[in-house]
Amino acid sequence: MLRRMRARLVRFGEIEIEGRTCAHDVVVDRGEVRKRRKGPSKERRAAYGHTPLTAAEEIPWGPRGSRLVVGTGADGMLPVDPDVVTEATRRGVEIVALPTDEACAELADVPFREARAILHVTC
């Protein structure tokens, strides 16, 4: 039996991934969990009023035909810059952007070692 990804937004600012609680945005790449490094996107903060997700970040794209789940925050307010969509299209990767609690539910259907996601834990 394939093990499925376990993630849940505990509350605003806190997420639990595979039993590990994190108080920061996370990147999931085939079951590996790491802190989201949003520094490369900060230069576009003024344009959005919030640091967006941009293609300048280390995004776990995966191969053509794969899927990237983006959790857009507790209230669904994380901006996804159009360059992310452009790059995903170029790579043949589907992007599913949903509020983080819904994104976590979406990941429940994904085998642990195939999960690719960026999950925002605030706004």
MINU-594683 format. One record per residue: residue number from 1; residue in one letter; z, x negated, y of N, C-alpha, C, O, CB in turn. Coordinates in nm, 4 decimals. Glycine has a CB too. Layout:
<atoms>
> NUM_a_Z_X_Y_Z_X_Y_Z_X_Y_Z_X_Y_Z_X_Y .
...
</atoms>
This chain:
<atoms>
> 1_m_0.0000_-0.0829_-0.1178_0.0000_0.0000_0.0000_0.0000_-0.0879_0.1250_0.0784_-0.1824_0.1345_0.1208_0.0946_-0.0007 .
> 2_l_-0.0876_-0.0572_0.2206_-0.0960_-0.1341_0.3445_0.0205_-0.1019_0.4365_0.0553_0.0144_0.4571_-0.2281_-0.1066_0.4158 .
> 3_r_0.0788_-0.2051_0.4901_0.1865_-0.1858_0.5879_0.1261_-0.1495_0.7230_0.0325_-0.2149_0.7690_0.2748_-0.3138_0.5999 .
> 4_r_0.1786_-0.0469_0.7857_0.1295_0.0007_0.9151_0.2128_-0.0584_1.0281_0.3289_-0.0947_1.0087_0.1324_0.1549_0.9213 .
> 5_m_0.1529_-0.0674_1.1450_0.2189_-0.1197_1.2641_0.3299_-0.0243_1.3076_0.3091_0.0969_1.3128_0.1169_-0.1407_1.3787 .
> 6_r_0.4469_-0.0781_1.3387_0.5585_0.0027_1.3874_0.5904_-0.0378_1.5307_0.6333_-0.1504_1.5561_0.6836_-0.0137_1.2962 .
> 7_a_0.5695_0.0529_1.6226_0.5980_0.0281_1.7643_0.6443_0.1583_1.8274_0.5969_0.2665_1.7928_0.4727_-0.0286_1.8389 .
> 8_r_0.7389_0.1457_1.9218_0.7816_0.2648_1.9953_0.8363_0.2231_2.1306_0.9052_0.1219_2.1441_0.8879_0.3447_1.9156 .
> 9_l_0.8041_0.3030_2.2289_0.8599_0.2850_2.3618_1.0008_0.3432_2.3570_1.0180_0.4646_2.3458_0.7709_0.3538_2.4735 .
> 10_v_1.1008_0.2569_2.3656_1.2399_0.3009_2.3550_1.2786_0.3791_2.4805_1.3360_0.4877_2.4728_1.3350_0.1794_2.3347 .
> 11_r_1.2461_0.3221_2.5944_1.2699_0.3830_2.7248_1.1916_0.3024_2.8270_1.1347_0.1983_2.7941_1.4235_0.3875_2.7603 .
> 12_f_1.1885_0.3495_2.9492_1.1204_0.2797_3.0571_1.1681_0.1339_3.0591_1.2871_0.1074_3.0760_1.1468_0.3496_3.1946 .
> 13_g_1.0756_0.0407_3.0419_1.1081_-0.1017_3.0466_1.1465_-0.1656_2.9153_1.1807_-0.2838_2.9126_1.2164_-0.1222_3.1401 .
> 14_e_1.1420_-0.0905_2.8055_1.1839_-0.1467_2.6772_1.1013_-0.0895_2.5624_1.0837_0.0317_2.5499_1.3328_-0.1198_2.6532 .
> 15_i_1.0511_-0.1812_2.4786_0.9703_-0.1416_2.3645_1.0253_-0.2085_2.2386_1.0811_-0.3181_2.2440_0.8211_-0.1788_2.3866 .
> 16_e_1.0085_-0.1409_2.1263_1.0482_-0.1984_1.9991_0.9223_-0.2156_1.9149_0.8485_-0.1202_1.8905_1.1542_-0.1088_1.9262 .
> 17_i_0.8995_-0.3378_1.8714_0.7820_-0.3707_1.7891_0.8325_-0.4330_1.6603_0.8987_-0.5368_1.6630_0.6829_-0.4680_1.8644 .
> 18_e_0.8021_-0.3713_1.5489_0.8421_-0.4240_1.4182_0.9908_-0.4582_1.4145_1.0307_-0.5591_1.3563_0.7596_-0.5479_1.3836 .
> 19_g_1.0727_-0.3734_1.4773_1.2169_-0.3920_1.4755_1.2700_-0.4865_1.5828_1.3914_-0.5023_1.5962_1.2575_-0.4423_1.3428 .
> 20_r_1.1826_-0.5483_1.6581_1.2219_-0.6417_1.7645_1.2129_-0.5708_1.8989_1.1090_-0.5135_1.9316_1.1320_-0.7693_1.7635 .
> 21_t_1.3192_-0.5740_1.9765_1.3209_-0.5093_2.1069_1.2773_-0.6086_2.2144_1.3245_-0.7223_2.2183_1.4616_-0.4530_2.1383 .
> 22_c_1.1867_-0.5643_2.3012_1.1358_-0.6481_2.4102_1.1489_-0.5733_2.5421_1.1194_-0.4541_2.5499_0.9879_-0.6886_2.3851 .
> 23_a_1.1932_-0.6434_2.6450_1.2061_-0.5839_2.7780_1.0956_-0.6372_2.8690_1.1182_-0.6650_2.9867_1.3461_-0.6138_2.8386 .
> 24_h_0.9772_-0.6507_2.8128_0.8604_-0.6994_2.8866_0.7341_-0.6492_2.8173_0.7384_-0.6041_2.7029_0.8604_-0.8557_2.8961 .
> 25_d_0.6226_-0.6577_2.8879_0.4938_-0.6198_2.8284_0.4653_-0.7117_2.7098_0.5048_-0.8283_2.7091_0.3780_-0.6277_2.9340 .
> 26_v_0.3965_-0.6580_2.6102_0.3651_-0.7374_2.4915_0.2164_-0.7314_2.4576_0.1449_-0.6376_2.4927_0.4475_-0.6890_2.3725 .
> 27_v_0.1744_-0.8354_2.3883_0.0401_-0.8431_2.3319_0.0584_-0.8504_2.1811_0.1381_-0.9301_2.1317_-0.0417_-0.9676_2.3879 .
> 28_v_-0.0145_-0.7680_2.1086_-0.0114_-0.7682_1.9627_-0.1484_-0.8144_1.9160_-0.2507_-0.7560_1.9519_0.0252_-0.6260_1.9040 .
> 29_d_-0.1492_-0.9193_1.8359_-0.2750_-0.9735_1.7843_-0.2613_-0.9936_1.6345_-0.2033_-1.0921_1.5887_-0.3126_-1.1074_1.8549 .
> 30_r_-0.3149_-0.8996_1.5591_-0.3109_-0.9026_1.4131_-0.1696_-0.9229_1.3606_-0.1457_-1.0047_1.2718_-0.4014_-1.0124_1.3606 .
> 31_g_-0.0766_-0.8467_1.4172_0.0614_-0.8520_1.3715_0.1484_-0.9528_1.4444_0.2710_-0.9451_1.4362_0.0637_-0.8822_1.2277 .
> 32_e_0.0893_-1.0456_1.5144_0.1657_-1.1417_1.5954_0.1997_-1.0746_1.7276_0.1136_-1.0117_1.7892_0.0851_-1.2753_1.6188 .
> 33_v_0.3244_-1.0875_1.7717_0.3684_-1.0259_1.8963_0.4086_-1.1365_1.9928_0.4840_-1.2272_1.9574_0.4866_-0.9266_1.8721 .
> 34_r_0.3565_-1.1278_2.1166_0.3924_-1.2253_2.2194_0.4045_-1.1558_2.3545_0.3563_-1.0440_2.3729_0.2879_-1.3392_2.2260 .
> 35_k_0.4681_-1.2221_2.4464_0.4832_-1.1691_2.5810_0.3482_-1.1709_2.6517_0.2729_-1.2677_2.6409_0.5881_-1.2500_2.6608 .
> 36_r_0.3185_-1.0643_2.7233_0.1961_-1.0589_2.8031_0.2105_-1.1533_2.9214_0.3080_-1.1455_2.9962_0.1663_-0.9136_2.8513 .
> 37_r_0.1153_-1.2407_2.9381_0.1110_-1.3339_3.0510_0.0142_-1.2754_3.1526_-0.1072_-1.2919_3.1398_0.0673_-1.4797_3.0063 .
> 38_k_0.0676_-1.2072_3.2533_-0.0187_-1.1388_3.3483_-0.0539_-1.2219_3.4710_-0.1179_-1.1716_3.5633_0.0461_-1.0129_3.3917 .
> 39_g_-0.0129_-1.3480_3.4731_-0.0422_-1.4365_3.5862_-0.1889_-1.4382_3.6274_-0.2183_-1.4301_3.7466_0.0003_-1.5755_3.5528 .
> 40_p_-0.2827_-1.4485_3.5318_-0.4246_-1.4511_3.5705_-0.4722_-1.3240_3.6405_-0.5744_-1.3260_3.7090_-0.5092_-1.4741_3.4490 .
> 41_s_-0.3993_-1.2136_3.6240_-0.4383_-1.0861_3.6859_-0.3702_-1.0614_3.8204_-0.4080_-0.9697_3.8932_-0.4063_-0.9720_3.5921 .
> 42_k_-0.2711_-1.1420_3.8530_-0.1919_-1.1167_3.9741_-0.2730_-1.1229_4.1024_-0.2371_-1.0575_4.2004_-0.0798_-1.2155_3.9827 .
> 43_e_-0.3810_-1.1992_4.1047_-0.4619_-1.2076_4.2268_-0.5252_-1.0731_4.2637_-0.5668_-1.0539_4.3780_-0.5712_-1.3127_4.2097 .
> 44_r_-0.5328_-0.9807_4.1688_-0.5906_-0.8480_4.1975_-0.4850_-0.7408_4.2241_-0.5173_-0.6230_4.2400_-0.6779_-0.8040_4.0816 .
> 45_r_-0.3595_-0.7828_4.2287_-0.2491_-0.6896_4.2517_-0.2644_-0.6099_4.3817_-0.2415_-0.4889_4.3834_-0.1181_-0.7654_4.2540 .
> 46_a_-0.3026_-0.6767_4.4888_-0.3146_-0.6092_4.6192_-0.4168_-0.4957_4.6146_-0.3996_-0.3939_4.6817_-0.3542_-0.7101_4.7280 .
> 47_a_-0.5214_-0.5126_4.5368_-0.6261_-0.4101_4.5281_-0.5763_-0.2834_4.4579_-0.6286_-0.1744_4.4811_-0.7480_-0.4658_4.4541 .
> 48_y_-0.4750_-0.2985_4.3718_-0.4264_-0.1856_4.2922_-0.2854_-0.1401_4.3280_-0.2453_-0.0295_4.2918_-0.4304_-0.2217_4.1476 .
> 49_g_-0.2100_-0.2237_4.3983_-0.0710_-0.1936_4.4264_0.0185_-0.2211_4.3072_0.1370_-0.1877_4.3087_-0.0568_-0.0505_4.4690 .
> 50_h_-0.0383_-0.2820_4.2037_0.0310_-0.3115_4.0786_-0.0556_-0.4140_4.0067_-0.1780_-0.4094_4.0192_0.0549_-0.1805_3.9901 .
> 51_t_0.0036_-0.5051_3.9328_-0.0770_-0.6036_3.8602_-0.1565_-0.5313_3.7510_-0.0973_-0.4749_3.6591_0.0135_-0.7163_3.7984 .
> 52_p_-0.2891_-0.5325_3.7602_-0.3709_-0.4629_3.6599_-0.3895_-0.5485_3.5344_-0.3504_-0.6651_3.5308_-0.5083_-0.4261_3.7192 .
> 53_l_-0.4483_-0.4899_3.4345_-0.4970_-0.5652_3.3196_-0.6384_-0.6069_3.3547_-0.7224_-0.5223_3.3855_-0.4915_-0.4808_3.1850 .
> 54_t_-0.6658_-0.7380_3.3504_-0.8006_-0.7876_3.3775_-0.8479_-0.8737_3.2609_-0.7685_-0.9160_3.1769_-0.8043_-0.8684_3.5098 .
> 55_a_-0.9753_-0.8981_3.2574_-1.0345_-0.9807_3.1520_-0.9947_-1.1268_3.1648_-1.0236_-1.2058_3.0750_-1.1855_-0.9687_3.1546 .
> 56_a_-0.9290_-1.1652_3.2745_-0.8833_-1.3034_3.2922_-0.7646_-1.3364_3.2010_-0.7344_-1.4535_3.1780_-0.8446_-1.3274_3.4384 .
> 57_e_-0.6983_-1.2338_3.1497_-0.5836_-1.2548_3.0613_-0.6303_-1.2890_2.9198_-0.7474_-1.2727_2.8855_-0.4935_-1.1296_3.0590 .
> 58_e_-0.5353_-1.3369_2.8386_-0.5646_-1.3636_2.6971_-0.5571_-1.2309_2.6223_-0.4495_-1.1828_2.5868_-0.4643_-1.4694_2.6356 .
> 59_i_-0.6727_-1.1745_2.6001_-0.6820_-1.0427_2.5365_-0.7235_-1.0600_2.3907_-0.8180_-1.1334_2.3616_-0.7833_-0.9511_2.6121 .
> 60_p_-0.6540_-0.9933_2.2988_-0.6882_-1.0053_2.1566_-0.8085_-0.9174_2.1203_-0.7938_-0.8138_2.0556_-0.5673_-0.9673_2.0694 .
> 61_w_-0.9257_-0.9600_2.1625_-1.0460_-0.8776_2.1475_-1.0773_-0.8395_2.0041_-1.1063_-0.7233_1.9757_-1.1628_-0.9491_2.2048 .
> 62_g_-1.0720_-0.9338_1.9159_-1.1129_-0.9060_1.7790_-1.2641_-0.9090_1.7654_-1.3354_-0.9259_1.8643_-1.0591_-0.7712_1.7339 .
> 63_p_-1.3126_-0.8929_1.6443_-1.4570_-0.8995_1.6202_-1.5290_-0.7714_1.6634_-1.4665_-0.6685_1.6892_-1.4838_-0.9260_1.4726 .
> 64_r_-1.6603_-0.7805_1.6705_-1.7443_-0.6639_1.7006_-1.7052_-0.5500_1.6070_-1.6891_-0.5692_1.4865_-1.8966_-0.6982_1.6860 .
> 65_g_-1.6904_-0.4319_1.6648_-1.6535_-0.3148_1.5856_-1.5030_-0.2921_1.5772_-1.4580_-0.1929_1.5200_-1.7091_-0.3282_1.4474 .
> 66_s_-1.4260_-0.3832_1.6338_-1.2803_-0.3642_1.6296_-1.2336_-0.2776_1.7461_-1.3131_-0.2326_1.8287_-1.2078_-0.5001_1.6325 .
> 67_r_-1.1050_-0.2563_1.7501_-1.0474_-0.1642_1.8474_-0.9271_-0.2304_1.9147_-0.8435_-0.2916_1.8482_-1.0060_-0.0305_1.7795 .
> 68_l_-0.9195_-0.2175_2.0463_-0.8072_-0.2688_2.1245_-0.7341_-0.1494_2.1845_-0.7929_-0.0696_2.2574_-0.8553_-0.3683_2.2364 .
> 69_v_-0.6052_-0.1379_2.1531_-0.5229_-0.0297_2.2072_-0.4495_-0.0835_2.3291_-0.3821_-0.1863_2.3215_-0.4220_0.0255_2.0999 .
> 70_v_-0.4628_-0.0138_2.4415_-0.3938_-0.0521_2.5647_-0.2937_0.0567_2.5991_-0.3306_0.1713_2.6247_-0.4946_-0.0746_2.6822 .
> 71_g_-0.1654_0.0189_2.5993_-0.0601_0.1101_2.6427_-0.0450_0.0950_2.7931_-0.0085_-0.0120_2.8419_0.0753_0.0817_2.5688 .
> 72_t_-0.0728_0.2009_2.8657_-0.0794_0.1937_3.0122_0.0538_0.2243_3.0812_0.0563_0.2544_3.2005_-0.1842_0.2894_3.0625 .
> 73_g_0.1642_0.2166_3.0065_0.2959_0.2336_3.0657_0.3600_0.3667_3.0330_0.2962_0.4569_2.9787_0.2871_0.2186_3.2127 .
> 74_a_0.4870_0.3771_3.0669_0.5625_0.4996_3.0398_0.4992_0.6204_3.1071_0.4984_0.7303_3.0516_0.7068_0.4843_3.0864 .
> 75_d_0.4460_0.5993_3.2269_0.3814_0.7077_3.3009_0.2291_0.6939_3.3045_0.1613_0.7684_3.3753_0.4353_0.7125_3.4424 .
> 76_g_0.1760_0.5989_3.2285_0.0309_0.5808_3.2222_-0.0314_0.5246_3.3487_-0.1460_0.5565_3.3804_-0.0332_0.7102_3.1911 .
> 77_m_0.0425_0.4408_3.4221_-0.0036_0.3948_3.5527_-0.0628_0.2533_3.5555_-0.1083_0.2095_3.6611_0.1092_0.4008_3.6476 .
> 78_l_-0.0639_0.1802_3.4426_-0.1212_0.0455_3.4435_-0.2706_0.0533_3.4700_-0.3435_0.1147_3.3921_-0.0938_-0.0271_3.3098 .
> 79_p_-0.3183_-0.0080_3.5792_-0.4623_-0.0074_3.6040_-0.5339_-0.1004_3.5055_-0.4874_-0.2113_3.4790_-0.4922_-0.0499_3.7496 .
> 80_v_-0.6447_-0.0555_3.4529_-0.7304_-0.1380_3.3675_-0.8550_-0.1671_3.4503_-0.9336_-0.0772_3.4800_-0.7661_-0.0657_3.2289 .
> 81_d_-0.8718_-0.2937_3.4871_-0.9835_-0.3325_3.5719_-1.1159_-0.3087_3.4983_-1.1235_-0.3261_3.3766_-0.9704_-0.4808_3.6146 .
> 82_p_-1.2189_-0.2695_3.5716_-1.3495_-0.2472_3.5081_-1.4033_-0.3694_3.4330_-1.4843_-0.3547_3.3414_-1.4497_-0.2058_3.6126 .
> 83_d_-1.3587_-0.4904_3.4713_-1.4082_-0.6082_3.3998_-1.3624_-0.6109_3.2543_-1.4269_-0.6737_3.1703_-1.3623_-0.7347_3.4702 .
> 84_v_-1.2516_-0.5432_3.2237_-1.2044_-0.5336_3.0850_-1.3014_-0.4463_3.0046_-1.3377_-0.4797_2.8918_-1.0590_-0.4749_3.0791 .
> 85_v_-1.3414_-0.3373_3.0625_-1.4357_-0.2470_2.9963_-1.5711_-0.3155_2.9780_-1.6339_-0.3034_2.8728_-1.4522_-0.1165_3.0776 .
> 86_t_-1.6146_-0.3865_3.0798_-1.7424_-0.4588_3.0714_-1.7385_-0.5628_2.9592_-1.8319_-0.5731_2.8797_-1.7748_-0.5274_3.2065 .
> 87_e_-1.6300_-0.6392_2.9537_-1.6174_-0.7427_2.8504_-1.6061_-0.6812_2.7114_-1.6635_-0.7330_2.6157_-1.4956_-0.8313_2.8782 .
> 88_a_-1.5328_-0.5716_2.7001_-1.5211_-0.5038_2.5707_-1.6580_-0.4552_2.5226_-1.6922_-0.4699_2.4052_-1.4229_-0.3852_2.5806 .
> 89_t_-1.7348_-0.3980_2.6133_-1.8688_-0.3502_2.5790_-1.9567_-0.4661_2.5335_-2.0289_-0.4556_2.4343_-1.9333_-0.2783_2.6991 .
> 90_r_-1.9498_-0.5766_2.6070_-2.0288_-0.6956_2.5710_-1.9922_-0.7449_2.4312_-2.0790_-0.7893_2.3560_-2.0068_-0.8086_2.6742 .
> 91_r_-1.8649_-0.7372_2.3968_-1.8172_-0.7857_2.2674_-1.8295_-0.6816_2.1558_-1.8115_-0.7142_2.0385_-1.6735_-0.8292_2.2796 .
> 92_g_-1.8600_-0.5573_2.1915_-1.8684_-0.4515_2.0914_-1.7322_-0.4053_2.0428_-1.7164_-0.3665_1.9270_-1.9498_-0.4983_1.9745 .
> 93_v_-1.6328_-0.4097_2.1330_-1.4963_-0.3699_2.1002_-1.4648_-0.2372_2.1692_-1.4920_-0.2207_2.2881_-1.3943_-0.4798_2.1425 .
> 94_e_-1.4084_-0.1442_2.0955_-1.3676_-0.0156_2.1520_-1.2311_-0.0317_2.2183_-1.1409_-0.0928_2.1610_-1.3633_0.0954_2.0421 .
> 95_i_-1.2158_0.0227_2.3386_-1.0863_0.0225_2.4061_-1.0311_0.1646_2.4053_-1.0996_0.2601_2.4420_-1.0986_-0.0321_2.5523 .
> 96_v_-0.9063_0.1760_2.3628_-0.8348_0.3031_2.3657_-0.7172_0.2821_2.4603_-0.6226_0.2112_2.4261_-0.7873_0.3493_2.2204 .
> 97_a_-0.7219_0.3425_2.5782_-0.6158_0.3290_2.6783_-0.5400_0.4601_2.6902_-0.5967_0.5639_2.7242_-0.6739_0.2873_2.8158 .
> 98_l_-0.4105_0.4532_2.6616_-0.3237_0.5720_2.6598_-0.1867_0.5343_2.7155_-0.1506_0.4166_2.7145_-0.3102_0.6301_2.5148 .
> 99_p_-0.1101_0.6312_2.7638_0.0288_0.5996_2.7971_0.0949_0.5305_2.6771_0.0608_0.5589_2.5623_0.1074_0.7291_2.8372 .
> 100_t_0.1880_0.4410_2.7037_0.2409_0.3540_2.5976_0.3015_0.4289_2.4796_0.2854_0.3847_2.3658_0.3442_0.2629_2.6549 .
> 101_d_0.3697_0.5392_2.5018_0.4249_0.6119_2.3870_0.3134_0.6640_2.2964_0.3268_0.6619_2.1741_0.5131_0.7286_2.4347 .
> 102_e_0.2043_0.7105_2.3556_0.0887_0.7572_2.2771_0.0172_0.6401_2.2094_-0.0301_0.6524_2.0964_-0.0104_0.8342_2.3674 .
> 103_a_0.0096_0.5260_2.2797_-0.0528_0.4063_2.2219_0.0266_0.3607_2.0990_-0.0320_0.3197_1.9988_-0.0608_0.2916_2.3274 .
> 104_c_0.1589_0.3678_2.1069_0.2428_0.3316_1.9916_0.2143_0.4236_1.8735_0.2061_0.3780_1.7594_0.3926_0.3382_2.0289 .
> 105_a_0.1993_0.5523_1.9005_0.1666_0.6478_1.7940_0.0298_0.6155_1.7343_0.0101_0.6267_1.6133_0.1687_0.7930_1.8482 .
> 106_e_-0.0638_0.5756_1.8189_-0.1986_0.5370_1.7734_-0.1909_0.4162_1.6799_-0.2641_0.4086_1.5811_-0.2903_0.5049_1.8946 .
> 107_l_-0.1025_0.3227_1.7115_-0.0876_0.2020_1.6290_-0.0275_0.2315_1.4920_-0.0442_0.1525_1.3991_-0.0011_0.1005_1.7011 .
> 108_a_0.0417_0.3434_1.4783_0.1020_0.3790_1.3499_-0.0026_0.3993_1.2415_0.0293_0.3935_1.1227_0.1855_0.5047_1.3644 .
> 109_d_-0.1266_0.4229_1.2811_-0.2355_0.4417_1.1853_-0.3104_0.3119_1.1546_-0.4055_0.3119_1.0765_-0.3327_0.5449_1.2380 .
> 110_v_-0.2672_0.2008_1.2165_-0.3390_0.0740_1.2040_-0.2636_-0.0196_1.1092_-0.1426_-0.0372_1.1234_-0.3573_0.0074_1.3431 .
> 111_p_-0.3337_-0.0797_1.0128_-0.2666_-0.1790_0.9280_-0.2082_-0.2911_1.0143_-0.2713_-0.3361_1.1100_-0.3654_-0.2375_0.8232 .
> 112_f_-0.0880_-0.3352_0.9799_-0.0132_-0.4346_1.0550_-0.0980_-0.5564_1.0922_-0.0960_-0.5995_1.2075_0.1068_-0.4784_0.9754 .
> 113_r_-0.1699_-0.6106_0.9993_-0.2478_-0.7332_1.0227_-0.3810_-0.7088_1.0942_-0.4540_-0.8038_1.1222_-0.2745_-0.8018_0.8911 .
> 114_e_-0.4127_-0.5845_1.1234_-0.5354_-0.5535_1.1978_-0.5064_-0.5059_1.3405_-0.5985_-0.4850_1.4194_-0.6157_-0.4471_1.1237 .
> 115_a_-0.3784_-0.4889_1.3726_-0.3405_-0.4330_1.5029_-0.3696_-0.5302_1.6167_-0.3330_-0.6476_1.6118_-0.1925_-0.3958_1.5034 .
> 116_r_-0.4368_-0.4776_1.7196_-0.4629_-0.5514_1.8431_-0.4281_-0.4574_1.9578_-0.4840_-0.3483_1.9693_-0.6134_-0.6018_1.8519 .
> 117_a_-0.3346_-0.5012_2.0429_-0.2889_-0.4123_2.1506_-0.2288_-0.4912_2.2657_-0.1839_-0.6047_2.2498_-0.1862_-0.3121_2.0975 .
> 118_i_-0.2296_-0.4280_2.3810_-0.1550_-0.4734_2.4977_-0.0738_-0.3525_2.5416_-0.1286_-0.2460_2.5702_-0.2505_-0.5285_2.6143 .
> 119_l_0.0589_-0.3709_2.5464_0.1468_-0.2587_2.5724_0.2337_-0.2855_2.6959_0.3149_-0.3780_2.6985_0.2347_-0.2304_2.4498 .
> 120_h_0.2139_-0.2025_2.7966_0.2874_-0.2101_2.9225_0.4129_-0.1236_2.9100_0.4053_-0.0113_2.8602_0.1983_-0.1637_3.0434 .
> 121_v_0.5283_-0.1744_2.9545_0.6529_-0.1034_2.9270_0.7144_-0.0326_3.0481_0.8117_0.0412_3.0328_0.7520_-0.1991_2.8718 .
> 122_t_0.6599_-0.0534_3.1662_0.7124_0.0179_3.2832_0.6052_0.1136_3.3339_0.5084_0.1402_3.2627_0.7560_-0.0819_3.3961 .
> 123_c_0.6194_0.1629_3.4483_0.5326_0.2608_3.5182_0.4389_0.3358_3.4259_0.3615_0.4200_3.4716_0.4508_0.1910_3.6233 .
</atoms>
